[in-house]
Amino acid sequence: MRPLIFATLVMLLPAMPALAQPTIQAQNDATVQPDPAGNLAGSHSNQTSGGDADNPAPHIYKKGEHISRSYGAFDDVKDWAHFNLMRPPTGSRWVKFGNNYLLIDDKSGLISDIVKSG
């Protein structure tokens, strides 16, 4: 009986990492979140969308990741109200990467919010 149990466990061992993978939430489950000032931006998401005409396979940023120019250019968004984005908290700023706005910490580059552009 023990050899049978041992053999079964040995056969399942290679599948263990796949079974332990966290579930990834679908991008289309994003919600629209107005801020207290009444600004309403696009859908908030946990990650940026992939691909555009100029760069079909860009890096997909996720909340909690640090932004880097090594993954492509991003532009500072000075007029955040024009794009219906909430006022960035002190020490943060909005940047545009592909078709997404990312709220990042000025010093660390940590992404705290991602909003899809309209």
C-alpha positions in Angstrom: 0.0 0.0 0.0 2.8 2.4 0.9 4.6 2.0 -2.5 1.3 2.9 -4.3 0.9 6.1 -2.2 4.5 7.0 -2.8 4.2 6.5 -6.5 1.1 8.6 -6.7 2.8 11.5 -4.8 5.8 11.3 -7.0 3.6 11.5 -10.1 1.8 14.6 -8.7 5.0 16.4 -7.7 5.6 18.1 -11.1 2.0 19.5 -11.1 2.3 21.1 -7.7 3.6 24.5 -8.9 0.7 24.8 -11.4 -1.8 24.0 -8.7 -0.4 26.7 -6.4 -0.6 29.5 -8.9 -2.9 32.4 -7.8 -6.0 33.1 -9.7 -5.7 36.2 -12.0 -8.7 38.4 -12.1 -10.0 39.2 -15.6 -9.3 42.7 -16.9 -12.9 43.3 -17.9 -14.0 43.1 -14.2 -12.6 46.7 -13.8 -14.9 49.3 -12.2 -15.2 53.0 -12.5 -14.4 54.9 -9.3 -15.3 58.6 -8.9 -13.2 60.5 -6.5 -14.7 62.8 -3.8 -14.3 65.9 -6.1 -16.6 64.2 -8.7 -14.0 63.4 -11.3 -14.8 60.3 -13.2 -12.0 58.6 -15.2 -12.1 55.4 -17.2 -12.1 51.9 -15.8 -9.7 51.3 -13.0 -7.7 48.1 -13.5 -5.0 46.0 -11.7 -2.9 46.0 -14.9 -2.2 47.9 -18.1 -3.6 46.7 -21.4 -1.3 45.0 -23.8 -0.3 46.1 -27.3 -0.9 49.1 -29.5 -0.1 49.9 -33.2 3.4 51.2 -32.5 4.4 48.5 -30.0 2.4 45.3 -30.3 3.8 43.6 -27.2 4.6 46.2 -24.5 5.3 45.4 -20.9 2.1 44.9 -18.9 2.4 46.9 -15.7 0.5 45.8 -12.6 -0.4 47.7 -9.4 2.4 47.4 -6.9 5.1 47.3 -9.6 7.6 50.0 -10.2 7.5 51.9 -13.5 10.7 51.9 -15.6 11.8 53.6 -18.9 13.4 50.3 -19.9 9.9 49.1 -20.8 9.1 52.0 -23.0 8.4 55.7 -22.8 5.8 57.3 -20.6 4.7 60.9 -20.4 3.8 63.0 -17.4 0.2 64.1 -17.3 0.2 67.7 -16.1 -3.5 68.4 -16.8 -5.0 65.5 -14.9 -8.4 67.2 -14.5 -8.7 67.5 -18.3 -8.6 63.7 -18.5 -11.1 63.4 -15.6 -8.4 61.9 -13.3 -8.5 62.5 -9.6 -6.0 64.9 -8.1 -2.8 63.0 -7.4 -2.0 62.7 -3.7 1.0 64.7 -2.4 4.2 63.0 -3.6 2.4 61.2 -6.5 1.8 62.0 -10.2 -0.1 60.7 -13.2 1.8 59.4 -16.2 0.5 58.0 -19.5 1.8 54.7 -20.7 0.2 53.3 -23.9 -3.5 53.6 -23.5 -3.4 53.8 -19.7 -2.9 56.4 -17.0 -0.7 55.2 -14.1 -0.7 56.9 -10.7 2.9 56.6 -9.4 4.9 57.7 -6.4 7.4 60.5 -7.3 10.4 59.0 -5.5 10.0 55.2 -5.9 7.9 54.9 -9.1 5.5 52.5 -7.3 2.2 52.2 -9.2 -0.8 52.7 -7.0 -3.6 53.0 -9.6 -4.1 52.3 -13.3 -6.9 53.9 -15.3 -7.7 53.0 -18.9 -7.9 56.1 -21.2 -11.3 56.8 -22.6 
